[in-house]
Amino acid sequence: MGMSALFLALTFLLLATTRQPVKACSCGPRHPQEDFCRSDVVVTAKFLSVPQLNHTLHHLQYKIKVIKKFKGFDAVGGITLVPKFLTTPAEESLCGYRHKALSKNQEYLVAARLLEGQLYVTTCSFVRPWSSLSPAQQLGFNQTYATGCSCQVQHCLSVPCSVESDTNCLWTDSLTSSPGEGSQSLHMACLPSKSSLCSWKSLGTEAPELTM
């Protein structure tokens, strides 16, 4: 299977896993920890260009400069070269990401999939200004979310709902807040204890400094 076909297959897979059948792109809510754990690569980066059509991949590509590496650059099985482009579907109906950059100097948190050496994002991906994240979310992406990937965030969309496993944390933000604006999203992570039970833990309010 060629690279173009692989990108197209991944696009349809992402669409198939949305909560409802769609005519246009639609994304379900996710806790930031889910975005970290499900992504292959997590970085902060600056967008350096408007999107350019890659005729080989039939996708758009943004030129980026990676600033900080959070995930995906391990000595074993990780990326060996720092990516210079971010790839996304050319059509917005296929969840193509459209970057609305205010400044080339602004850093963005990018949680991406990795496909044949290319960083791949869609509208459903976590791509947000680093400065817009809460201090707890910055700490989570910087170090804490990685320790909770053995746990599962269980969505509670309506009551009643109950925890289905000792490794699950019940995410109830959507019952009282807009997606992404609840206390669990902004200030907490689902983390294991010494007994392997998972529960919500506060990440505090001190934001970490980004170091190279």
matplotlib code that plots the C-alpha trace (Angstrom):
import matplotlib.pyplot as plt

x = [0.0, 1.4, 1.8, -1.2, -3.4, -2.3, -3.1, -6.5, -7.2, -6.2, -8.5, -11.5, -10.6, -10.6, -14.0, -15.4, -14.5, -16.5, -19.5, -22.1, -22.3, -21.4, -21.7, -19.1, -16.4, -17.6, -15.5, -16.5, -15.0, -11.9, -9.9, -6.4, -4.9, -6.7, -5.2, -1.7, -2.0, -3.6, -1.1, 2.2, 4.0, 3.4, 5.4, 5.2, 5.8, 5.6, 3.8, 6.1, 4.0, 0.5, -0.6, 0.9, -0.6, 1.6, 0.6, 2.2, 0.2, -2.8, -2.8, -1.9, 1.3, 2.3, 6.0, 6.7, 9.6, 9.5, 10.4, 9.8, 9.4, 7.0, 6.4, 7.5, 11.3, 12.3, 15.6, 13.8, 11.0, 10.8, 11.4, 15.1, 14.7, 12.8, 9.7, 9.6, 6.0, 2.5, 0.2, -3.6, -6.4, -6.9, -10.7, -12.3, -15.2, -12.5, -11.5, -8.7, -7.1, -7.0, -4.5, -5.6, -2.2, -2.0, 1.8, 4.6, 6.2, 3.3, 3.9, 1.3, 0.8, 0.4, -0.7, -0.3, -0.4, 2.8, 2.5, 5.6, 7.6, 4.9, 3.1, -0.6, -3.4, -7.1, -9.7, -10.2, -6.6, -5.4, -3.7, -3.9, -1.8, 0.5, -0.4, -4.1, -3.6, -4.2, -1.1, -2.2, -2.6, 0.8, 2.2, 0.2, 1.6, 5.1, 5.3, 2.2, -0.2, 2.5, 2.3, -1.5, -1.7, -2.3, -5.6, -8.7, -10.9, -14.5, -16.9, -20.1, -22.5, -25.7, -26.7, -26.7, -23.2, -20.7, -17.1, -16.7, -13.2, -10.6, -8.4, -11.1, -11.8, -15.3, -15.2, -18.3, -17.3, -19.9, -22.7, -22.0, -19.7, -18.9, -16.4, -12.9, -14.0, -14.7, -12.5, -11.3, -10.2, -8.5, -7.0, -6.8, -5.3, -6.4, -3.4, -2.6, -1.9, 0.6, -2.3, -2.9, -6.3, -6.8, -8.4, -8.5, -5.6, -5.2, -2.1, -1.9, -1.5, 2.2, 3.0, 6.4, 8.9, 9.6, 13.3, 15.1]
y = [0.0, 3.4, 6.3, 8.2, 5.2, 4.8, 8.5, 8.1, 4.9, 6.6, 9.5, 7.2, 5.3, 8.5, 9.4, 5.9, 6.3, 9.5, 9.2, 9.7, 9.2, 12.6, 14.4, 16.9, 16.5, 15.9, 15.2, 13.8, 15.3, 13.9, 14.6, 16.0, 12.9, 10.7, 12.9, 12.5, 8.7, 8.0, 10.1, 8.8, 12.1, 15.1, 18.3, 22.0, 23.7, 26.9, 27.1, 28.6, 28.6, 28.6, 25.0, 23.7, 20.9, 17.8, 16.3, 13.0, 12.5, 14.5, 16.2, 19.6, 20.2, 23.0, 23.7, 23.7, 24.1, 21.6, 23.4, 20.8, 17.0, 15.4, 12.0, 9.9, 10.4, 7.5, 5.8, 2.6, 2.8, 6.6, 9.2, 9.7, 12.8, 15.9, 16.3, 19.5, 19.2, 18.6, 16.7, 16.9, 16.0, 18.6, 18.5, 20.0, 17.4, 14.8, 16.6, 18.5, 20.8, 24.5, 26.5, 30.1, 31.4, 34.8, 34.8, 32.7, 33.1, 31.4, 27.9, 25.2, 22.0, 19.3, 15.8, 13.9, 10.4, 9.1, 7.6, 6.7, 9.4, 12.1, 13.9, 13.6, 15.7, 16.4, 18.8, 16.3, 16.4, 18.3, 21.4, 24.4, 27.4, 26.4, 29.6, 28.7, 25.5, 25.6, 25.2, 21.7, 20.8, 22.1, 20.0, 17.0, 17.2, 17.9, 14.9, 13.6, 12.3, 9.8, 8.1, 7.5, 5.8, 2.5, 4.0, 4.7, 7.8, 6.6, 9.0, 9.7, 11.5, 11.0, 9.8, 7.2, 6.0, 4.0, 3.0, -0.2, -1.2, -0.5, 1.1, 3.5, 7.1, 8.4, 11.6, 13.7, 17.1, 17.0, 16.8, 20.2, 22.1, 22.6, 20.1, 20.9, 23.4, 21.2, 20.8, 17.3, 18.5, 21.6, 20.5, 16.7, 13.5, 9.8, 8.2, 4.7, 4.2, 1.6, -0.9, -0.3, 1.4, 4.5, 7.7, 11.4, 13.4, 17.1, 18.4, 21.6, 25.0, 25.5, 25.5, 23.9, 25.8, 24.6, 23.4, 22.3]
z = [0.0, -1.0, 1.3, -0.2, 0.3, 3.9, 4.6, 3.1, 5.1, 8.3, 7.5, 7.0, 10.2, 12.2, 10.7, 11.5, 15.2, 15.7, 17.9, 15.1, 11.3, 9.7, 6.4, 7.6, 10.2, 13.8, 16.9, 20.2, 23.5, 24.9, 28.1, 27.3, 28.9, 26.3, 23.5, 25.0, 25.5, 22.1, 20.1, 18.7, 19.0, 21.3, 20.8, 21.1, 17.7, 15.8, 12.5, 9.9, 6.7, 5.2, 4.1, 0.9, -1.2, -1.3, -4.7, -3.8, -0.6, -1.8, 1.6, 2.9, 4.8, 7.2, 7.8, 11.5, 13.9, 16.8, 20.1, 22.8, 22.6, 25.0, 23.4, 20.5, 20.6, 22.8, 22.1, 21.1, 18.6, 18.5, 15.8, 14.9, 12.9, 14.1, 11.8, 9.8, 8.5, 9.8, 7.4, 7.3, 4.8, 2.1, 2.5, 5.6, 5.2, 5.9, 9.1, 7.5, 10.1, 9.3, 11.3, 12.2, 13.3, 15.0, 15.0, 13.8, 17.2, 19.0, 20.3, 19.9, 21.7, 18.9, 19.6, 16.4, 14.8, 13.1, 9.6, 7.7, 9.3, 8.8, 11.7, 10.9, 12.5, 11.8, 13.2, 16.0, 17.1, 20.1, 18.5, 20.8, 21.8, 24.7, 26.5, 26.4, 28.5, 32.2, 34.4, 35.3, 31.6, 30.9, 33.7, 32.4, 28.9, 30.2, 32.4, 34.3, 31.6, 30.6, 33.9, 33.5, 30.1, 31.8, 33.1, 31.1, 31.1, 31.1, 29.6, 31.6, 29.2, 31.2, 34.7, 36.1, 35.3, 37.3, 37.0, 35.0, 36.0, 38.7, 36.0, 34.9, 36.1, 35.6, 33.5, 34.4, 33.1, 30.3, 32.9, 34.3, 31.8, 28.2, 26.8, 27.9, 30.5, 33.5, 36.5, 35.6, 32.2, 33.4, 36.7, 37.0, 35.6, 35.9, 37.6, 39.1, 42.7, 44.2, 44.2, 40.4, 41.1, 39.0, 40.4, 39.6, 41.1, 41.2, 39.3, 41.3, 39.8, 39.1, 35.4, 34.4, 32.5, 29.0, 28.8, 25.7]

ax = plt.figure().add_subplot(projection="3d")
ax.plot(x, y, z, "-o")
ax.set_aspect("equal")
plt.show()
